[in-house]
Amino acid sequence: MARKASDCRDTPSVSGCSLYISGEEEEVIRAAAEHMVSVHEHTDSPEMREEIRASLKDPVAGT
């Protein structure tokens, strides 16, 4: 399976978070969801995970 990435800098936030997560798609979705709940105080839901999935991109070379 191809690696994917999620970058908090793509979504404006009051915290100015700069976390970048890359890995297998399901790993990234799980880690990003946990991060969204613990750091950004979102509620974990299937809808949030689908938004994360839709925002995934190819990782930056070397990550």
Backbone as CSV, one residue per row, in Angstrom:
resi,resn,N_x,N_y,N_z,CA_x,CA_y,CA_z,C_x,C_y,C_z
1,MET,0.853,-1.183,0.000,0.000,0.000,0.000,0.898,1.246,0.000
2,ALA,0.483,2.251,-0.721,1.252,3.486,-0.824,1.143,4.317,0.447
3,ARG,2.201,5.042,0.725,2.196,5.929,1.884,1.345,7.155,1.573
4,LYS,0.734,7.699,2.613,-0.052,8.923,2.530,0.378,9.848,3.655
5,ALA,-0.066,11.101,3.601,0.331,12.075,4.616,-0.822,12.993,4.971
6,SER,-0.757,13.497,6.197,-1.686,14.503,6.698,-0.843,15.602,7.331
7,ASP,-1.164,16.845,7.031,-0.364,17.972,7.506,-1.286,18.999,8.157
8,CYS,-1.114,19.221,9.455,-1.963,20.182,10.176,-1.837,21.598,9.609
9,ARG,-0.730,21.901,8.969,-0.555,23.244,8.409,-1.532,23.518,7.273
10,ASP,-2.161,22.462,6.722,-3.144,22.639,5.648,-4.492,23.113,6.169
11,THR,-4.701,23.023,7.482,-5.957,23.428,8.095,-5.681,24.504,9.129
12,PRO,-6.163,25.705,8.936,-5.901,26.774,9.904,-6.412,26.401,11.298
13,SER,-5.614,26.729,12.306,-6.037,26.486,13.683,-5.470,27.581,14.574
14,VAL,-6.125,27.804,15.694,-5.657,28.829,16.626,-4.328,28.441,17.246
15,SER,-4.021,27.144,17.305,-2.779,26.701,17.919,-1.582,26.812,16.979
16,GLY,-1.840,26.969,15.673,-0.739,27.042,14.723,0.018,25.725,14.612
17,CYS,-0.684,24.622,14.797,-0.085,23.288,14.813,0.652,23.012,13.500
18,SER,1.802,22.360,13.616,2.595,22.045,12.430,2.869,20.549,12.293
19,LEU,2.065,19.709,12.954,2.293,18.268,12.911,2.121,17.739,11.492
20,TYR,3.045,16.871,11.086,3.021,16.211,9.787,3.095,14.720,10.064
21,ILE,2.116,13.967,9.560,2.048,12.528,9.788,2.111,11.831,8.440
22,SER,2.968,10.815,8.312,2.983,10.027,7.084,3.108,8.554,7.427
23,GLY,2.552,7.740,6.560,2.583,6.294,6.751,1.528,5.648,5.876
24,GLU,1.230,4.388,6.155,0.168,3.698,5.430,-1.151,4.419,5.711
25,GLU,-2.046,4.440,4.754,-3.274,5.239,4.852,-4.023,5.040,6.166
26,GLU,-4.295,3.815,6.560,-5.063,3.576,7.780,-4.298,4.025,9.026
27,GLU,-2.965,3.897,9.016,-2.153,4.381,10.137,-2.275,5.894,10.279
28,VAL,-2.217,6.584,9.155,-2.294,8.047,9.172,-3.675,8.502,9.641
29,ILE,-4.713,7.855,9.153,-6.064,8.232,9.575,-6.224,8.029,11.077
30,ARG,-5.773,6.891,11.588,-5.882,6.613,13.022,-5.099,7.641,13.839
31,ALA,-3.851,7.902,13.463,-3.010,8.854,14.204,-3.559,10.277,14.095
32,ALA,-4.022,10.662,12.910,-4.558,12.009,12.735,-5.839,12.186,13.548
33,ALA,-6.676,11.155,13.593,-7.915,11.239,14.381,-7.580,11.390,15.861
34,GLU,-6.638,10.593,16.355,-6.228,10.709,17.758,-5.676,12.099,18.048
35,HIS,-4.902,12.637,17.130,-4.340,13.979,17.280,-5.448,15.033,17.291
36,MET,-6.403,14.907,16.368,-7.503,15.883,16.304,-8.296,15.906,17.605
37,VAL,-8.486,14.751,18.221,-9.235,14.670,19.475,-8.410,15.211,20.634
38,SER,-7.161,14.754,20.764,-6.368,15.111,21.944,-5.806,16.528,21.905
39,VAL,-5.510,17.040,20.732,-4.893,18.365,20.636,-5.890,19.442,20.220
40,HIS,-6.718,19.133,19.253,-7.627,20.143,18.694,-9.053,20.044,19.239
41,GLU,-9.274,19.123,20.178,-10.538,18.980,20.900,-11.738,18.679,20.003
42,HIS,-11.505,17.964,18.886,-12.600,17.514,18.039,-13.171,16.230,18.631
43,THR,-14.353,15.855,18.196,-14.959,14.601,18.603,-14.723,13.572,17.508
44,ASP,-14.197,12.417,17.883,-13.948,11.367,16.902,-15.286,10.865,16.362
45,SER,-15.377,10.768,15.057,-16.595,10.282,14.420,-16.231,9.735,13.045
46,PRO,-17.097,8.913,12.484,-16.846,8.432,11.120,-16.732,9.586,10.121
47,GLU,-17.519,10.645,10.341,-17.470,11.793,9.433,-16.105,12.481,9.498
48,MET,-15.556,12.648,10.715,-14.246,13.272,10.850,-13.179,12.416,10.167
49,ARG,-13.256,11.108,10.349,-12.273,10.224,9.719,-12.376,10.269,8.192
50,GLU,-13.579,10.415,7.671,-13.742,10.541,6.215,-13.171,11.869,5.717
51,GLU,-13.307,12.939,6.508,-12.694,14.220,6.143,-11.176,14.090,6.119
52,ILE,-10.631,13.386,7.090,-9.181,13.152,7.114,-8.783,12.370,5.871
53,ARG,-9.512,11.285,5.597,-9.194,10.451,4.425,-9.211,11.291,3.143
54,ALA,-10.212,12.150,3.005,-10.345,12.974,1.798,-9.212,13.998,1.671
55,SER,-8.619,14.377,2.796,-7.563,15.395,2.753,-6.157,14.811,2.632
56,LEU,-6.035,13.473,2.646,-4.714,12.862,2.550,-4.052,13.189,1.214
57,LYS,-2.745,13.259,1.264,-1.987,13.542,0.047,-0.760,12.652,0.018
58,ASP,-0.049,12.683,-1.085,1.202,11.937,-1.153,2.226,12.610,-0.251
59,PRO,3.055,11.826,0.448,4.016,12.417,1.371,5.133,13.164,0.644
60,VAL,5.720,14.089,1.361,6.879,14.821,0.858,8.034,13.826,0.742
61,ALA,8.809,13.908,-0.311,9.937,12.987,-0.504,10.851,12.973,0.717
62,GLY,11.262,11.769,1.106,12.175,11.625,2.220,11.497,11.486,3.565
63,THR,10.158,11.398,3.582,9.463,11.249,4.866,8.911,9.872,5.013
